[in-house]
Amino acid sequence: MRLIPKSVQKLIDEFGRLPGIGPKSAQRLTFYLLRGSKERTESLGKAVLDLKENIQICSECSNLAESNPCPVCGDPRRDHTTIMVLEEPLDIIAFEKTGKFDGVYHVLHGVISPVEGIGPDDLYIKQLLDRLHSSSVKEIILATNINVEGEATAMYLQKLLEPLNVKVTRIARGLPVGSDIEYADEVTLSRALEGRENY
């Protein structure tokens, strides 16, 4: 005997595939939508569809955007000779809140993690190298998270960038070890950016 209707279970299963959503949270979200209005459910569905239809990868920095190039890369007031390399698009938002960085970004969309089967070819590293060959970049700031994977990725990039005659710096350890950039406050990020050092 099926206690939960098939369509309800299907949505619970889909929510359960999202990061950070366990079985109980998946059930709560599903039943919240069931109790809500049809309009609210349709609005959520439309927002998910719009996400896939309207968002693209910026051809310059690999950030997620509705335009190409993204607003940062398309801004002539930004310093295009300084590129900050980040793990995820959310990291851009964190640094932009500081108001301390006027360069441009490059998003890797992850880090090197052999445990999870993620190698350099799975990241947007080739796109970064292509940018360096086609522009007059003076400095690369490595701003990956201060954890094992972030450090390994930064070291890999440093070795890769060494022969290209570009200054490579690493954000200072103003960030707590093991924490993610997206959760850091503006003051901590500002100090990490200001205290960056040659790598």
C-alpha positions as CSV (number, residue, x, y, z in Angstrom):
1,M,0.0,0.0,0.0
2,R,1.4,3.4,-1.1
3,L,1.1,5.9,1.8
4,I,2.5,8.9,-0.2
5,P,1.1,9.7,-3.7
6,K,3.6,9.1,-6.5
7,S,3.7,12.8,-7.6
8,V,4.3,13.9,-4.0
9,Q,7.1,11.3,-3.5
10,K,8.7,12.4,-6.8
11,L,8.9,16.0,-5.6
12,I,10.3,14.9,-2.2
13,D,13.0,12.9,-4.1
14,E,13.8,15.9,-6.3
15,F,14.2,18.3,-3.3
16,G,16.3,15.6,-1.6
17,R,18.8,15.7,-4.4
18,L,19.6,19.4,-3.7
19,P,22.7,20.1,-1.6
20,G,21.9,20.6,2.1
21,I,18.4,19.3,1.9
22,G,17.9,16.1,3.9
23,P,14.8,13.8,3.7
24,K,12.9,15.7,6.4
25,S,13.5,19.1,4.8
26,A,12.5,17.7,1.4
27,Q,9.2,16.5,2.9
28,R,8.6,19.8,4.7
29,L,9.2,21.8,1.4
30,T,6.9,19.5,-0.6
31,F,4.1,19.7,1.9
32,Y,4.5,23.4,2.2
33,L,3.9,23.7,-1.5
34,L,0.9,21.4,-1.3
35,R,-0.6,23.6,1.4
36,G,0.1,26.8,-0.5
37,S,-1.8,28.3,-3.4
38,K,-1.6,27.1,-6.9
39,E,-0.2,30.5,-7.9
40,R,2.7,30.2,-5.5
41,T,3.6,26.7,-6.9
42,E,3.4,27.9,-10.5
43,S,5.6,30.9,-9.6
44,L,8.2,28.6,-8.1
45,G,8.1,26.4,-11.2
46,K,8.4,29.4,-13.5
47,A,11.4,30.8,-11.6
48,V,13.2,27.4,-11.9
49,L,12.5,27.3,-15.7
50,D,13.5,30.9,-16.1
51,L,16.8,30.2,-14.3
52,K,17.7,27.6,-17.0
53,E,16.5,29.7,-19.9
54,N,17.9,33.1,-19.0
55,I,21.2,32.4,-17.2
56,Q,24.4,31.9,-19.2
57,I,28.1,31.7,-18.6
58,C,30.0,34.9,-19.2
59,S,32.5,34.3,-22.0
60,E,35.2,36.3,-20.3
61,C,35.0,35.4,-16.6
62,S,32.8,32.3,-16.5
63,N,30.4,34.0,-14.0
64,L,26.7,33.3,-14.2
65,A,24.8,36.2,-15.8
66,E,21.8,37.3,-17.9
67,S,24.1,39.1,-20.4
68,N,27.4,38.3,-22.1
69,P,29.7,39.8,-21.1
70,C,28.5,40.0,-17.5
71,P,28.0,43.4,-15.9
72,V,31.5,43.4,-14.2
73,C,33.4,42.4,-17.4
74,G,31.4,44.9,-19.4
75,D,32.1,47.8,-17.1
76,P,34.9,50.0,-18.6
77,R,35.6,51.5,-15.1
78,R,36.9,48.2,-13.8
79,D,40.6,47.5,-13.8
80,H,40.8,44.7,-16.4
81,T,44.6,44.2,-15.7
82,T,43.8,42.6,-12.3
83,I,41.9,39.3,-12.2
84,M,40.7,37.7,-9.0
85,V,40.2,33.9,-9.3
86,L,37.3,32.5,-7.2
87,E,35.8,29.1,-6.7
88,E,32.1,30.0,-7.1
89,P,29.8,32.8,-8.4
90,L,28.6,33.5,-4.9
91,D,32.2,34.5,-4.0
92,I,31.9,37.5,-6.3
93,I,28.9,38.8,-4.4
94,A,30.9,38.6,-1.2
95,F,33.8,40.6,-2.5
96,E,31.6,43.1,-4.3
97,K,30.0,43.9,-0.9
98,T,33.4,45.0,0.4
99,G,33.6,47.8,-2.2
100,K,37.4,47.3,-2.0
101,F,38.1,45.5,-5.3
102,D,37.8,47.3,-8.7
103,G,39.4,44.6,-10.9
104,V,37.6,41.8,-12.6
105,Y,37.0,38.2,-11.7
106,H,37.4,34.6,-13.0
107,V,35.2,31.8,-11.6
108,L,36.5,28.3,-11.6
109,H,33.2,26.7,-10.7
110,G,34.8,24.4,-8.1
111,V,38.1,23.2,-6.9
112,I,40.5,20.3,-7.5
113,S,39.2,17.5,-5.4
114,P,40.5,14.0,-6.2
115,V,38.2,12.5,-3.5
116,E,35.2,13.8,-5.5
117,G,36.8,13.0,-8.8
118,I,37.2,16.7,-9.8
119,G,40.4,17.4,-11.7
120,P,41.8,20.6,-13.4
121,D,40.0,19.7,-16.6
122,D,36.7,19.9,-14.8
123,L,37.2,23.6,-13.9
124,Y,37.3,26.8,-15.9
125,I,41.1,26.9,-15.9
126,K,41.6,26.8,-19.7
127,Q,39.4,29.8,-20.0
128,L,41.6,31.7,-17.5
129,L,44.7,30.8,-19.5
130,D,43.0,31.9,-22.7
131,R,42.2,35.3,-21.1
132,L,45.8,35.8,-20.1
133,H,47.1,35.1,-23.6
134,S,44.7,37.6,-25.1
135,S,44.9,40.5,-22.7
136,S,47.4,42.6,-20.8
137,V,46.8,41.2,-17.3
138,K,49.3,42.4,-14.6
139,E,48.1,40.6,-11.5
140,I,46.2,37.4,-10.7
141,I,44.8,37.2,-7.2
142,L,44.1,33.7,-6.1
143,A,41.1,33.8,-3.8
144,T,40.1,30.2,-3.3
145,N,38.9,29.1,0.1
146,I,41.5,28.5,2.8
147,N,40.9,24.8,3.1
148,V,42.7,21.7,1.7
149,E,41.0,21.8,-1.7
150,G,41.3,25.6,-2.1
151,E,45.0,25.5,-1.2
152,A,45.7,22.6,-3.6
153,T,43.9,24.5,-6.4
154,A,45.8,27.7,-5.6
155,M,49.1,25.9,-5.7
156,Y,48.2,24.2,-9.0
157,L,47.3,27.6,-10.5
158,Q,50.4,29.2,-9.2
159,K,52.6,26.6,-10.9
160,L,50.6,26.9,-14.1
161,L,50.8,30.7,-14.1
162,E,54.5,31.0,-13.1
163,P,55.9,30.9,-16.7
164,L,53.5,33.5,-17.9
165,N,55.3,36.5,-16.4
166,V,52.3,37.8,-14.5
167,K,52.3,38.7,-10.8
168,V,50.5,36.1,-8.8
169,T,49.2,36.9,-5.3
170,R,47.1,35.0,-2.7
171,I,44.6,36.6,-0.4
172,A,45.8,36.9,3.1
173,R,44.8,34.5,5.8
174,G,42.3,36.9,7.2
175,L,39.7,34.2,6.6
176,P,39.3,31.4,9.1
177,V,40.8,28.2,7.9
178,G,38.1,25.8,6.7
179,S,35.5,28.6,6.1
180,D,33.9,29.6,2.8
181,I,34.3,33.0,1.3
182,E,30.5,33.4,0.7
183,Y,29.9,33.4,4.5
184,A,32.6,35.8,5.4
185,D,31.7,39.4,6.5
186,E,32.9,42.5,4.5
187,V,35.5,43.5,7.0
188,T,37.2,40.1,7.0
189,L,37.2,40.0,3.2
190,S,38.5,43.5,3.0
191,R,41.4,42.7,5.3
192,A,42.1,39.4,3.4
193,L,42.2,41.4,0.1
194,E,44.4,44.2,1.4
195,G,46.8,41.8,3.1
196,R,47.3,39.6,0.0
197,E,50.9,38.5,-0.7
198,N,53.1,37.2,-3.5
199,Y,52.5,33.6,-4.1
